[in-house]
Amino acid sequence: MKHPLKIKLVTFLLLLNFAAVAQTLRKRTTLLMGSKFEITIVAKDAQTAEANIDTVIQEISRIEYLISDWKPTSQISQVNSNAGIKPIKVDQEVFDLTKRALNLSKITGGAFDISFAAMDRIWKFDGSMTEMPTAEAIKKSVEKVGYKNIILDSVNSTIFLKLKGMKIGFGALGEGYAADRCRNMMLKKGIKAGIVNGSGDMSTWGKNPCGKHWTIGITNPFHKDSLYAIVPLNSGAVVTSGSYEKFVVFNGKRYAHIINPVTGYPATGLTSVTVFGPDAELANGFSTSIMVLGKDAGLKFINQFPKFSCIMFSDDGQVFHSDNINDKIIKKWRKKL
């Protein structure tokens, strides 16, 4: 269920050598939600670790069949197919996720929009575009996009899309939501450490078998084979949104593959945004939104949420960060390289 308008930068997980420690670490990579999931579990023995990886995979698959907009039997697909016709009753879990996504759409002023799934794909980032779409085509591409036309009924647990042809999708939140759900599930089961990484939407808890924080390498988008910094992470999330691989250039201006759902034009100004916070679902939504908002509006936005922080690279190679990451912290992180 990969978001068609978003790409995650590669985030490197730096693992230590655990041969001499008592706890066992097991890691498995698999395809879920149309994306690569890497699941790491630390447990008392290999059998317990592997069994819990199986449990995580089952939970992610369960969520996928609830919210995937490209699986025709999912509840979200039923909502979409009944757009402009009637409200559809959904599970409380799906309703709550939709409600949070709608709230995110509101607080970002539409920079994030859960109804982006209805957008016409007129921009091509595969090398085939030779000229910009016309202003008329761009305007038409977002005619069915608009979170204000989504009606939620909390009493009956229904979702109604007012306009025929509207669609909602969780490509920008689903992987983070699944990662957070699995982290909380493992903690309740007594699994004290691990990582669920859904295509760069990373949710971590506990410490590695050596008793130290997990360490996450943040990619430098202008030097893809090197890291900008190494960040310690304990019971938190990190998500990176970026456009350094998929973009087009017209008249000397760089257009990212992340589209502004309000205007239909690609985001400009930022090459990547990495967001840290307590949960991957919201960090994902924030990183996408900041790419659309741009540096100044993006920093103003995230500085309203003290539990979240960010590092952003502008198109001209400059690095900026939120107020709660100071230069001293950056120097400390970079010193580990």
Order of alpha helices (4+ residues) and beta strands (2+ residues): beta-beta-beta-beta-alpha-alpha-beta-alpha-alpha-beta-beta-alpha-beta-beta-beta-beta-beta-beta-beta-beta-alpha-alpha-beta-beta-alpha
